[in-house]
Amino acid sequence: MSRKASVAIALCCTVVGVALAGCDEASEADPAPSTSATAATTSAATAESAFIGTKKITVDGRAVNVSCSGTPAAGQPVVVLLHGGGDALDKFAGIQQTLSGKNRVCSYDRLGAGASDQPDGPQTMDSTGKILTGVLDQLAGNAPVVLAGHSLGGLIAARYAPEHQDRVKGLVLMDATSPTQTADLQREIPASATGDAAELRDQTLAIFRGESPEKLVITDGDVASAGTIPVEVIEHGKQYLAAVPQYGEGLEQAWTAGQHKWLALSSRSRLSVAQNSEHYIYLDQPDIAVQAIERVAEEAVS
């Protein structure tokens, strides 16, 4: 893969992680489930929360591909991995196997990704968040959850957690898309740009408009508080965005600023830099990602 292509893919993943599930937009409350529906959901959750392997579950009438490893333990959190834009759960195979030595760990393909169903139409932060809720209902049941997201998956996790503090007890953001990615990109690469930089700008903005397999429309938004949950923000150390002609330095500075913005999620947030990693921190330096997730999982129930 060329440097130009890798930068475009990483930026798009990143960008696709800016705003997710019903935190920035008002949404209608779901109707109260019937007693029989609640019982069925509880039964399904009990079965799903113990399985090991990969299979498809039904969430809101759609098939969602999921993978789980490790043994559930009473009172211990379930770690749920959220992939970046253009990726799928299989990219987490290595880190999921390592983490499962100490934790119950699950991952899933969002609609339009991997082996999950395609979305019926454009997705919003709200609709994507509802799918995540359905996944957690079945894979974690009543157990506390730690969300660990990369790129777009990090943005989704960070937008979801403040509205679900009863369930999400910790966050790990691995080079997550900035909460102001659209504005950052438009500021750093102006409309007057030409060549590779202009192509990168146009491609990324198109993805934000929902022109990707996930069809997820991504909007900028403020960072809401998730209370006092432990949050680890990990930023890349190898400056891959610097490869963008003329505008690379500005993109790197904007990216760093975006990572710092995520610290507002919690009074227990901390930021670190994976010095030898580009965008895919969990592949370049998996030990750093594993240690951060294990720390948060321990602190989430302490």
Backbone bond lengths (Angstrom), bond angles and torsions (degrees), N, CA, C in turn:
res aa  C-N    CA-C-N  psi(-1)  N-CA   C-N-CA  omega(-1)  CA-C   N-CA-C  phi
1 M - - - 1.462 - - 1.525 109.12 -
2 S 1.343 117.57 135.32 1.453 121.63 -178.86 1.513 109.98 -71.60
3 R 1.353 115.47 159.00 1.455 119.78 177.46 1.527 110.29 -59.94
4 K 1.343 116.90 -40.59 1.460 120.81 179.85 1.521 110.82 -59.56
5 A 1.326 116.05 -45.72 1.457 119.69 -178.60 1.520 111.61 -65.75
6 S 1.338 116.17 -40.79 1.467 118.80 -178.25 1.517 111.16 -66.28
7 V 1.333 117.24 -36.54 1.456 120.39 177.93 1.529 109.94 -66.35
8 A 1.318 116.66 -42.49 1.462 120.56 -179.59 1.517 111.02 -62.16
9 I 1.329 115.86 -45.97 1.467 120.20 -178.91 1.525 110.40 -63.52
10 A 1.329 116.66 -44.50 1.459 120.22 -178.54 1.521 111.08 -64.62
11 L 1.336 116.50 -44.11 1.456 119.76 -179.79 1.511 110.74 -63.16
12 C 1.328 115.62 -40.14 1.462 118.90 -179.17 1.517 110.58 -67.18
13 C 1.313 116.85 -42.60 1.464 119.20 176.93 1.504 107.93 -57.11
14 T 1.289 113.40 -46.95 1.427 120.97 -177.06 1.489 110.57 -59.91
15 V 1.287 115.17 -50.49 1.439 120.56 -178.18 1.496 110.05 -61.56
16 V 1.299 115.91 -40.93 1.439 119.48 -178.48 1.496 110.67 -65.13
17 G 1.305 119.24 -4.77 1.438 118.81 177.69 1.479 113.58 -100.48
18 V 1.302 121.59 26.11 1.444 120.62 -173.26 1.492 117.55 -85.17
19 A 1.279 122.40 -43.29 1.445 118.62 -175.33 1.488 109.94 -145.80
20 L 1.284 117.02 129.10 1.448 116.40 -174.79 1.490 115.84 -126.07
21 A 1.096 118.97 -141.87 1.422 137.67 -163.97 1.490 121.22 -50.23
22 G 1.280 114.61 83.97 1.446 119.05 166.60 1.492 115.65 65.69
23 C 1.326 118.57 15.67 1.453 118.77 -179.36 1.505 111.01 -92.38
24 D 1.331 116.44 -31.08 1.456 119.99 -177.03 1.518 112.11 -98.30
25 E 1.328 115.94 -13.42 1.447 119.07 -176.18 1.527 109.16 -121.53
26 A 1.331 116.34 145.39 1.458 119.58 176.39 1.512 108.63 -72.10
27 S 1.311 116.66 140.48 1.463 120.13 179.29 1.520 109.15 -133.18
28 E 1.332 114.88 153.74 1.450 119.48 179.38 1.515 110.16 -75.09
29 A 1.302 116.76 142.36 1.458 120.60 179.63 1.519 109.51 -69.55
30 D 1.325 116.20 141.91 1.454 120.22 176.66 1.522 108.95 -70.40
31 P 1.324 118.03 145.01 1.459 119.82 177.84 1.518 110.46 -65.10
32 A 1.307 116.57 149.59 1.462 120.26 -179.99 1.520 109.79 -64.46
33 P 1.360 117.97 131.18 1.450 119.77 -179.68 1.522 111.66 -70.12
34 S 1.328 115.45 151.57 1.455 119.36 176.71 1.512 109.50 -74.27
35 T 1.325 115.96 165.73 1.467 119.56 -179.82 1.515 111.08 -60.38
36 S 1.335 117.00 -42.54 1.460 120.29 -179.21 1.517 110.94 -66.39
37 A 1.346 116.78 -38.46 1.453 119.97 179.53 1.521 110.16 -66.05
38 T 1.340 116.27 -40.13 1.463 120.12 178.84 1.519 110.82 -63.47
39 A 1.311 117.26 -41.71 1.457 120.97 179.57 1.520 110.81 -63.80
40 A 1.331 116.45 -42.12 1.460 120.46 179.82 1.515 111.06 -64.15
41 T 1.343 115.82 -41.25 1.460 120.24 179.62 1.514 110.94 -64.34
42 T 1.347 116.35 -41.77 1.464 120.42 179.16 1.516 111.13 -62.72
43 S 1.331 116.74 -42.51 1.462 121.08 179.12 1.523 111.13 -63.31
44 A 1.333 115.52 -44.28 1.460 119.63 179.84 1.517 110.73 -63.88
45 A 1.339 115.81 -41.78 1.458 119.74 -178.90 1.520 111.36 -62.80
46 T 1.335 116.22 -38.67 1.463 119.92 179.28 1.516 111.28 -61.18
47 A 1.332 116.47 -41.93 1.463 120.86 -179.78 1.519 111.63 -70.60
48 E 1.339 116.64 -46.93 1.449 120.90 -175.68 1.530 111.94 -68.51
49 S 1.325 117.29 -33.03 1.461 119.55 -174.36 1.519 113.01 -73.11
50 A 1.328 117.65 -3.41 1.466 119.74 179.89 1.527 113.48 -114.93
51 F 1.325 119.17 -8.58 1.460 119.79 -174.19 1.526 112.14 -74.53
52 I 1.327 115.28 155.14 1.470 121.92 176.68 1.522 107.99 -125.05
53 G 1.324 116.32 132.63 1.456 121.13 179.97 1.512 110.90 127.76
54 T 1.316 115.56 -160.83 1.461 121.58 -179.50 1.516 109.76 -123.63
55 K 1.308 117.11 134.07 1.454 121.04 177.43 1.526 109.36 -161.38
56 K 1.312 115.70 178.52 1.458 120.33 178.57 1.521 110.15 -107.84
57 I 1.330 114.34 137.76 1.452 121.20 175.01 1.528 107.72 -117.91
58 T 1.307 116.34 162.33 1.459 120.48 179.62 1.521 109.78 -102.47
59 V 1.323 115.67 123.88 1.459 122.03 178.97 1.523 107.80 -129.91
60 D 1.306 116.68 118.57 1.462 122.16 179.57 1.533 111.20 53.02
61 G 1.320 115.50 39.26 1.451 121.13 177.10 1.520 115.36 80.16
62 R 1.332 117.84 4.46 1.452 121.67 -178.45 1.527 109.98 -117.14
63 A 1.343 116.67 147.82 1.455 121.64 177.70 1.522 109.47 -83.13
64 V 1.318 115.81 124.41 1.464 121.93 -179.45 1.522 108.61 -119.12
65 N 1.316 116.65 124.52 1.458 122.36 -179.89 1.526 109.81 -80.47
66 V 1.343 116.43 125.51 1.459 120.79 -177.47 1.527 110.20 -130.61
67 S 1.323 114.55 157.15 1.463 121.52 177.01 1.513 108.60 -139.44
68 C 1.343 117.32 134.11 1.456 121.16 179.06 1.524 110.83 -133.14
69 S 1.327 115.52 145.60 1.462 122.86 178.66 1.521 108.48 -140.63
70 G 1.332 115.36 160.10 1.458 119.27 177.06 1.517 112.66 83.92
71 T 1.306 115.32 163.69 1.464 122.22 -175.36 1.523 111.30 -99.38
72 P 1.334 117.56 129.05 1.475 119.65 176.44 1.524 109.99 -64.09
73 A 1.329 115.94 143.36 1.462 120.47 178.02 1.514 108.71 -133.71
74 A 1.312 116.78 134.84 1.460 121.76 -177.24 1.524 111.39 -55.76
75 G 1.325 115.86 128.81 1.458 120.60 177.37 1.506 115.19 82.11
76 Q 1.335 116.86 -8.40 1.464 120.17 -178.65 1.525 110.44 -95.61
77 P 1.331 117.10 147.44 1.470 119.12 -177.49 1.516 113.04 -73.97
78 V 1.311 115.45 153.29 1.461 122.57 170.24 1.526 106.63 -97.10
79 V 1.320 116.25 126.07 1.460 121.60 177.62 1.529 108.23 -87.01
80 V 1.314 117.48 127.16 1.463 122.17 178.90 1.526 108.72 -119.35
81 L 1.333 115.60 122.48 1.457 122.34 -177.24 1.521 110.69 -94.60
82 L 1.331 117.44 133.03 1.467 122.97 -179.82 1.527 108.97 -117.20
83 H 1.340 115.83 118.01 1.468 121.01 -175.82 1.521 112.51 -76.51
84 G 1.327 115.87 165.42 1.455 122.12 177.77 1.512 112.18 -80.66
85 G 1.325 116.43 171.74 1.452 121.08 178.35 1.522 111.17 -64.33
86 G 1.326 116.24 137.16 1.457 120.63 -178.96 1.513 114.01 82.31
87 D 1.333 117.89 -2.31 1.461 122.49 179.85 1.522 110.46 -107.49
88 A 1.328 116.20 -173.66 1.459 122.54 177.71 1.516 108.23 -151.05
89 L 1.335 116.29 173.87 1.465 119.80 -174.16 1.521 113.39 -63.27
90 D 1.343 117.62 -25.03 1.458 118.93 -177.65 1.523 112.87 -62.07
91 K 1.325 117.35 -22.43 1.460 120.23 179.50 1.521 111.43 -69.10
92 F 1.330 116.54 -19.29 1.460 121.85 179.33 1.529 113.14 -89.76
93 A 1.327 118.25 2.43 1.465 120.93 -171.49 1.523 112.96 -52.25
94 G 1.324 116.98 -47.00 1.463 120.56 -176.88 1.510 113.01 -64.83
95 I 1.313 116.74 -50.50 1.462 120.54 -177.66 1.526 110.88 -69.58
96 Q 1.326 117.44 -33.11 1.461 120.01 178.43 1.525 110.27 -65.47
97 Q 1.317 117.05 -41.35 1.461 120.04 179.08 1.527 110.65 -63.53
98 T 1.324 116.92 -42.72 1.460 120.35 179.73 1.522 111.25 -64.07
99 L 1.306 117.03 -46.31 1.460 121.24 -178.46 1.523 112.71 -64.55
100 S 1.327 116.56 -30.35 1.465 119.91 -175.82 1.519 113.23 -68.61
101 G 1.329 116.95 -9.29 1.454 119.45 175.20 1.523 112.24 -66.83
102 K 1.336 116.74 -26.78 1.467 121.23 -178.76 1.528 113.17 -120.55
103 N 1.331 116.83 -18.85 1.459 119.83 -171.98 1.522 112.04 -134.84
104 R 1.308 115.92 158.87 1.448 122.49 166.09 1.526 106.11 -79.33
105 V 1.334 118.32 123.83 1.460 122.18 -173.81 1.522 109.86 -131.80
106 C 1.324 116.49 132.44 1.462 121.68 177.34 1.525 109.74 -132.15
107 S 1.315 116.29 155.68 1.455 123.02 173.95 1.517 107.61 -141.04
108 Y 1.330 116.53 164.15 1.468 118.74 -179.70 1.519 109.87 -153.14
109 D 1.337 115.44 154.10 1.454 121.75 173.96 1.527 108.36 -89.45
110 R 1.308 117.02 125.26 1.462 119.06 175.27 1.529 109.65 -68.98
111 L 1.316 117.29 162.23 1.464 120.39 177.46 1.532 109.51 -56.94
112 G 1.332 115.40 131.80 1.457 119.94 -177.67 1.506 113.33 90.29
113 A 1.332 117.78 -0.63 1.466 122.50 -179.53 1.518 110.33 -124.67
114 G 1.318 116.14 149.27 1.459 120.88 174.71 1.507 113.19 53.62
115 A 1.341 116.32 -131.79 1.461 122.05 -175.73 1.528 113.05 -99.18
116 S 1.321 117.35 10.13 1.471 120.07 177.48 1.526 110.11 -80.83
117 D 1.333 115.84 164.32 1.464 120.77 177.82 1.521 111.18 -61.30
118 Q 1.329 114.50 157.93 1.452 120.22 172.60 1.535 109.11 -78.98
119 P 1.320 117.27 148.89 1.473 118.66 176.24 1.523 110.36 -69.66
120 D 1.320 116.90 150.27 1.458 121.42 178.86 1.520 111.85 -68.31
121 G 1.313 116.00 -29.87 1.459 121.27 -178.19 1.512 108.60 -165.73
122 P 1.319 117.90 -163.06 1.468 120.84 -179.62 1.524 111.62 -55.10
123 Q 1.329 115.47 139.31 1.455 121.09 176.27 1.521 109.73 -102.81
124 T 1.310 115.19 149.95 1.457 122.11 176.30 1.517 108.95 -116.04
125 M 1.293 116.58 173.34 1.448 120.75 175.06 1.528 110.24 -59.78
126 D 1.320 114.60 -37.99 1.457 119.73 -179.11 1.525 111.39 -65.54
127 S 1.329 117.68 -47.79 1.463 120.09 -176.98 1.524 111.34 -68.64
128 T 1.313 117.12 -36.42 1.468 120.36 177.48 1.525 110.34 -66.28
129 G 1.328 115.75 -38.16 1.460 120.03 177.56 1.516 112.70 -66.18
130 K 1.330 116.72 -35.65 1.461 119.58 178.32 1.524 111.56 -65.54
131 I 1.333 116.56 -36.37 1.465 119.27 175.79 1.525 109.93 -64.73
132 L 1.328 116.78 -42.51 1.460 120.32 177.84 1.529 110.60 -60.09
133 T 1.322 116.91 -42.99 1.470 119.99 177.85 1.524 110.67 -59.41
134 G 1.323 117.15 -44.24 1.457 120.26 178.87 1.509 112.94 -62.57
135 V 1.320 116.36 -37.77 1.463 121.12 177.18 1.524 110.13 -64.44
136 L 1.326 116.51 -46.14 1.468 120.24 -179.95 1.524 111.44 -64.56
137 D 1.323 117.32 -38.15 1.462 120.25 178.02 1.525 110.90 -55.35
138 Q 1.326 116.27 -41.79 1.458 120.05 -175.22 1.527 112.95 -86.90
139 L 1.317 117.51 -35.53 1.466 119.16 -174.54 1.523 114.08 -90.92
140 A 1.319 117.52 -25.51 1.464 120.28 -177.79 1.522 113.16 -114.36
141 G 1.333 117.23 -19.95 1.452 119.06 -178.40 1.519 110.66 59.56
142 N 1.314 117.06 -127.81 1.459 121.63 -179.39 1.521 113.44 -93.88
143 A 1.324 117.53 4.28 1.465 121.33 -178.23 1.534 110.44 -72.14
144 P 1.330 117.20 149.87 1.467 119.37 173.65 1.525 109.71 -64.41
145 V 1.327 116.47 156.67 1.461 121.45 -175.17 1.523 111.00 -127.08
146 V 1.320 115.66 139.70 1.459 122.66 168.48 1.524 107.12 -113.32
147 L 1.325 117.26 122.00 1.457 121.89 178.22 1.527 109.13 -96.78
148 A 1.335 116.39 129.35 1.455 121.81 177.29 1.520 107.72 -124.52
149 G 1.329 116.92 108.73 1.454 120.58 -174.09 1.510 113.12 -118.92
150 H 1.333 114.57 144.56 1.464 121.46 175.60 1.516 109.47 -108.18
151 S 1.330 117.02 134.33 1.449 122.57 173.21 1.530 111.09 55.58
152 L 1.340 117.80 -119.34 1.461 120.64 178.61 1.526 110.29 -59.44
153 G 1.335 116.15 -37.71 1.461 119.52 177.98 1.519 112.02 -61.20
154 G 1.338 116.49 -32.59 1.457 120.09 176.53 1.512 111.71 -68.11
155 L 1.325 116.03 -40.27 1.454 120.02 178.50 1.526 110.74 -63.80
156 I 1.328 114.84 -42.43 1.460 119.45 179.46 1.530 110.50 -62.19
157 A 1.327 115.82 -45.23 1.467 119.91 179.49 1.524 111.31 -61.47
158 A 1.327 116.07 -41.96 1.463 120.80 -177.02 1.521 112.10 -70.51
159 R 1.320 118.19 -29.71 1.458 121.05 176.95 1.538 111.06 -79.29
160 Y 1.303 115.96 -28.61 1.461 121.32 -176.37 1.539 111.98 -78.52
161 A 1.309 117.10 -42.03 1.464 121.93 -171.17 1.526 114.65 -57.16
162 P 1.331 120.22 -44.73 1.470 118.53 -177.24 1.525 114.18 -59.77
163 E 1.324 117.51 -30.12 1.456 120.92 -179.46 1.529 112.73 -89.69
164 H 1.324 116.67 -1.53 1.467 120.11 -177.67 1.532 110.27 -136.42
165 Q 1.327 115.58 49.05 1.459 120.43 -177.88 1.522 112.75 -68.80
166 D 1.340 116.80 -18.25 1.455 119.77 176.96 1.519 111.43 -69.36
167 R 1.323 116.75 -19.60 1.462 121.56 -173.92 1.524 112.68 -118.09
168 V 1.321 117.25 -45.01 1.469 121.31 -176.43 1.522 108.95 -85.43
169 K 1.330 116.05 115.32 1.457 121.97 -174.73 1.523 113.38 -110.86
170 G 1.325 117.25 4.38 1.454 120.19 177.21 1.516 110.66 -172.91
171 L 1.343 115.89 153.38 1.465 121.74 -179.27 1.518 110.49 -136.39
172 V 1.341 115.39 141.46 1.462 121.99 168.32 1.519 106.78 -128.45
173 L 1.327 116.43 120.69 1.464 122.09 -178.59 1.518 108.92 -110.69
174 M 1.326 116.47 113.19 1.460 122.10 -177.28 1.526 109.70 -100.86
175 D 1.330 115.90 99.30 1.465 121.99 -178.18 1.525 109.89 50.41
176 A 1.309 115.32 50.93 1.467 121.30 -176.54 1.525 111.77 -69.09
177 T 1.313 115.78 147.72 1.455 121.79 174.52 1.527 109.85 -56.15
178 S 1.294 116.29 138.03 1.461 121.45 -179.50 1.517 111.26 -62.35
179 P 1.341 117.68 146.32 1.468 119.64 177.25 1.530 112.20 -68.21
180 T 1.331 116.55 -13.49 1.474 121.33 178.37 1.526 110.00 -123.97
181 Q 1.326 117.13 41.33 1.455 121.03 -172.16 1.531 113.87 -62.34
182 T 1.324 117.15 -41.18 1.464 119.38 -179.47 1.523 110.72 -62.07
183 A 1.317 116.47 -49.47 1.463 120.31 179.50 1.523 110.85 -62.98
184 D 1.329 116.84 -40.15 1.462 120.83 179.08 1.521 110.46 -58.82
185 L 1.323 115.68 -47.77 1.462 120.91 -176.62 1.526 111.40 -66.37
186 Q 1.320 116.68 -43.53 1.471 120.03 -179.08 1.522 111.02 -67.08
187 R 1.312 116.89 -30.46 1.468 120.04 177.78 1.528 111.47 -74.57
188 E 1.324 116.38 -43.54 1.460 120.00 -174.15 1.527 113.28 -80.07
189 I 1.334 117.53 -31.48 1.471 120.74 175.56 1.523 106.87 -119.14
190 P 1.305 118.19 97.56 1.470 121.10 -175.38 1.521 112.21 -68.80
191 A 1.327 115.24 162.97 1.464 120.88 179.62 1.515 112.06 -61.14
192 S 1.316 117.30 -20.88 1.465 121.60 -179.87 1.521 113.13 -80.15
193 A 1.325 117.44 -6.85 1.472 120.88 -178.27 1.521 110.88 -63.16
194 T 1.323 115.61 153.40 1.459 121.63 178.52 1.526 109.83 -129.12
195 G 1.323 115.79 172.93 1.461 120.80 174.52 1.511 113.89 69.99
196 D 1.348 115.06 -145.85 1.463 121.25 -175.57 1.530 112.64 -60.26
197 A 1.329 116.24 -38.53 1.464 119.67 -178.27 1.527 110.63 -64.43
198 A 1.325 116.58 -42.09 1.469 120.46 178.70 1.520 110.73 -64.57
199 E 1.318 116.09 -40.16 1.464 120.13 179.19 1.524 110.71 -63.96
200 L 1.323 116.56 -42.00 1.457 121.31 177.96 1.523 110.79 -62.68
201 R 1.316 116.78 -44.49 1.461 122.21 179.62 1.527 110.55 -60.18
202 D 1.321 116.45 -49.37 1.461 120.65 -177.24 1.525 111.62 -64.85
203 Q 1.331 116.66 -41.26 1.459 121.07 -179.37 1.525 110.66 -63.91
204 T 1.315 115.64 -43.97 1.459 119.81 -177.81 1.527 112.05 -67.82
205 L 1.315 116.43 -43.96 1.464 119.84 179.46 1.525 111.25 -63.96
206 A 1.338 116.59 -34.04 1.468 120.07 177.07 1.526 110.45 -63.72
207 I 1.317 116.10 -40.39 1.462 119.91 178.13 1.526 110.05 -63.43
208 F 1.333 116.82 -39.78 1.474 120.20 178.27 1.520 111.51 -62.16
209 R 1.313 115.86 -29.06 1.468 119.98 179.73 1.524 111.70 -80.39
210 G 1.316 117.49 -0.30 1.457 121.09 178.37 1.509 114.25 98.77
211 E 1.331 117.38 11.85 1.461 121.00 -178.63 1.531 110.40 -90.69
212 S 1.327 114.81 62.51 1.462 123.18 177.44 1.519 107.18 -145.90
213 P 1.338 118.72 167.86 1.467 119.67 179.37 1.532 114.03 -55.47
214 E 1.326 117.19 -33.33 1.468 119.69 178.09 1.525 112.10 -74.77
215 K 1.314 116.91 -20.46 1.474 122.71 -179.05 1.525 111.55 56.02
216 L 1.310 116.13 31.92 1.456 120.84 -178.06 1.526 110.22 -88.40
217 V 1.314 116.34 121.09 1.457 121.91 176.69 1.527 108.14 -84.62
218 I 1.325 115.77 122.27 1.463 120.88 -173.29 1.522 110.22 -111.72
219 T 1.304 115.67 129.59 1.456 120.63 179.82 1.520 110.61 -124.43
220 D 1.316 116.40 151.99 1.457 120.61 175.20 1.524 109.70 -70.24
221 G 1.323 116.19 158.49 1.456 119.52 179.05 1.511 111.50 -167.43
222 D 1.311 115.95 163.43 1.459 121.45 176.66 1.527 109.95 -71.67
223 V 1.299 116.21 158.56 1.464 121.40 176.81 1.522 108.29 -89.86
224 A 1.319 116.34 116.72 1.464 121.18 178.97 1.523 110.03 -86.36
225 S 1.305 116.25 159.94 1.461 121.10 -179.90 1.521 111.33 -84.27
226 A 1.320 115.13 136.48 1.463 121.72 173.26 1.525 109.99 -104.88
227 G 1.320 116.18 20.69 1.458 120.72 177.37 1.512 113.28 82.95
228 T 1.317 115.36 -129.94 1.468 120.10 -175.57 1.524 112.04 -116.47
229 I 1.339 117.22 24.26 1.454 119.19 -179.37 1.532 110.04 -70.31
230 P 1.347 118.02 151.61 1.468 119.36 175.66 1.526 110.84 -68.80
231 V 1.326 115.76 132.37 1.459 122.04 179.44 1.525 109.09 -132.17
232 E 1.321 116.72 127.62 1.468 121.02 174.10 1.517 108.82 -116.49
233 V 1.325 115.53 124.10 1.457 123.14 177.21 1.527 107.73 -108.13
234 I 1.332 116.30 121.68 1.471 120.39 -178.56 1.524 108.77 -116.07
235 E 1.320 116.17 124.06 1.461 122.28 -178.39 1.529 110.56 -107.48
236 H 1.330 116.40 147.17 1.473 119.65 176.79 1.525 110.40 -66.93
237 G 1.335 115.19 148.94 1.462 120.73 179.06 1.519 113.80 -104.02
238 K 1.330 116.64 -29.04 1.467 121.05 176.28 1.524 108.67 -83.77
239 Q 1.295 117.32 120.28 1.459 120.85 -169.44 1.531 112.23 -81.85
240 Y 1.314 116.49 78.78 1.462 121.21 -178.95 1.525 112.60 -68.92
241 L 1.331 117.26 -28.78 1.463 119.85 179.35 1.527 111.86 -68.67
242 A 1.320 116.41 -19.74 1.462 120.64 179.27 1.524 111.80 -63.14
243 A 1.332 116.89 -14.98 1.467 120.85 179.85 1.523 112.77 -71.97
244 V 1.332 117.16 -14.25 1.462 119.80 178.99 1.532 108.59 -72.20
245 P 1.330 117.97 118.77 1.469 120.96 -176.85 1.526 112.55 -54.70
246 Q 1.308 116.36 132.67 1.465 125.98 173.36 1.517 113.53 72.67
247 Y 1.311 118.18 -37.52 1.463 120.67 -172.00 1.535 113.46 -108.67
248 G 1.323 117.21 0.82 1.457 120.37 -173.93 1.512 114.61 -60.73
249 E 1.310 117.80 -42.89 1.467 120.64 -178.53 1.523 110.95 -62.33
250 G 1.325 116.08 -42.35 1.457 119.47 178.86 1.513 112.24 -64.85
251 L 1.340 116.77 -38.38 1.461 120.34 178.40 1.525 111.17 -63.65
252 E 1.326 116.53 -40.12 1.462 119.89 178.61 1.529 111.08 -64.26
253 Q 1.329 116.79 -41.83 1.462 120.41 179.66 1.529 110.87 -65.30
254 A 1.334 115.52 -40.17 1.469 119.43 179.02 1.523 110.54 -66.28
255 W 1.334 116.10 -37.70 1.458 120.15 179.09 1.527 110.90 -62.40
256 T 1.345 115.59 -45.32 1.460 120.24 178.52 1.531 110.65 -61.12
257 A 1.324 116.41 -42.32 1.464 119.70 178.33 1.527 110.90 -61.72
258 G 1.336 116.13 -38.06 1.458 120.26 178.45 1.514 112.50 -64.00
259 Q 1.332 116.89 -38.81 1.464 120.08 178.14 1.524 110.65 -64.27
260 H 1.331 116.42 -39.44 1.462 119.65 178.73 1.536 111.64 -66.08
261 K 1.323 117.22 -31.97 1.462 119.87 178.49 1.519 111.69 -61.77
262 W 1.330 116.52 -34.12 1.463 119.48 -179.08 1.528 112.45 -66.92
263 L 1.327 117.97 -16.50 1.458 120.01 179.58 1.525 112.08 -64.93
264 A 1.335 116.43 -18.17 1.469 120.43 178.75 1.525 112.54 -71.57
265 L 1.319 117.32 -5.10 1.458 120.83 179.40 1.527 112.80 -62.09
266 S 1.320 116.67 -33.07 1.463 119.49 -173.70 1.516 111.08 -155.26
267 S 1.320 115.47 153.74 1.460 120.27 173.80 1.524 111.11 -72.67
268 R 1.336 115.96 -6.99 1.473 120.40 178.64 1.538 110.71 -115.26
269 S 1.312 115.95 34.06 1.465 120.43 177.86 1.524 110.65 -87.40
270 R 1.314 116.02 148.82 1.466 120.85 173.62 1.521 109.19 -146.20
271 L 1.313 115.34 148.97 1.464 121.62 -178.26 1.516 110.02 -117.35
272 S 1.334 115.64 138.81 1.460 121.09 174.44 1.526 108.83 -135.77
273 V 1.325 115.94 163.74 1.462 121.88 -178.73 1.517 109.50 -118.96
274 A 1.335 115.71 126.20 1.472 121.21 174.91 1.524 106.41 -85.58
275 Q 1.320 116.11 94.83 1.462 121.53 -168.31 1.519 114.13 -60.41
276 N 1.329 118.13 -30.58 1.467 120.96 -175.64 1.527 112.86 -104.40
277 S 1.328 116.68 20.38 1.464 120.61 -176.46 1.525 111.49 -116.80
278 E 1.345 114.14 146.09 1.444 120.76 164.88 1.538 106.11 -92.36
279 H 1.317 117.90 -142.78 1.464 119.77 -172.37 1.531 113.69 -66.10
280 Y 1.344 116.32 -37.08 1.463 120.12 -175.59 1.531 110.43 -89.08
281 I 1.301 115.31 74.61 1.462 121.10 -176.22 1.526 111.62 -59.15
282 Y 1.336 116.89 -40.34 1.469 119.38 -176.10 1.524 112.67 -71.71
283 L 1.338 117.67 -11.06 1.464 121.76 173.14 1.523 111.14 -100.44
284 D 1.328 117.03 -40.22 1.463 121.14 -178.70 1.520 112.25 -72.10
285 Q 1.326 116.21 -42.99 1.467 121.38 179.12 1.533 109.38 -137.24
286 P 1.324 116.61 70.32 1.465 120.09 -175.58 1.520 113.88 -58.16
287 D 1.335 117.52 -28.87 1.463 120.08 -179.12 1.528 111.13 -63.24
288 I 1.324 116.44 -36.09 1.466 119.99 179.11 1.525 110.37 -66.67
289 A 1.328 116.50 -43.80 1.464 120.42 178.70 1.524 111.05 -64.54
290 V 1.319 117.10 -44.57 1.464 121.27 -179.07 1.525 110.70 -61.38
291 Q 1.316 116.41 -47.58 1.469 119.56 -178.48 1.528 111.67 -62.08
292 A 1.323 117.01 -39.71 1.464 120.06 179.36 1.525 110.93 -65.23
293 I 1.322 116.77 -43.95 1.465 120.46 -179.21 1.526 110.79 -66.21
294 E 1.314 116.64 -41.21 1.471 119.57 179.03 1.528 110.94 -65.71
295 R 1.326 117.62 -39.08 1.469 119.88 177.41 1.524 111.08 -61.21
296 V 1.328 115.61 -47.79 1.462 119.83 -178.52 1.523 110.72 -63.87
297 A 1.334 116.96 -39.99 1.470 120.31 179.05 1.526 111.09 -61.73
298 E 1.330 116.82 -38.37 1.460 120.37 178.71 1.530 111.06 -70.02
299 E 1.333 115.50 -43.53 1.466 119.76 -177.75 1.521 111.65 -70.78
300 A 1.313 117.28 -25.65 1.466 121.51 -176.89 1.519 112.42 -63.40
301 V 1.317 117.06 -26.47 1.470 120.46 -177.65 1.520 112.29 -117.52
302 S 1.322 116.27 10.03 1.467 118.70 -178.16 1.531 111.10 -89.11
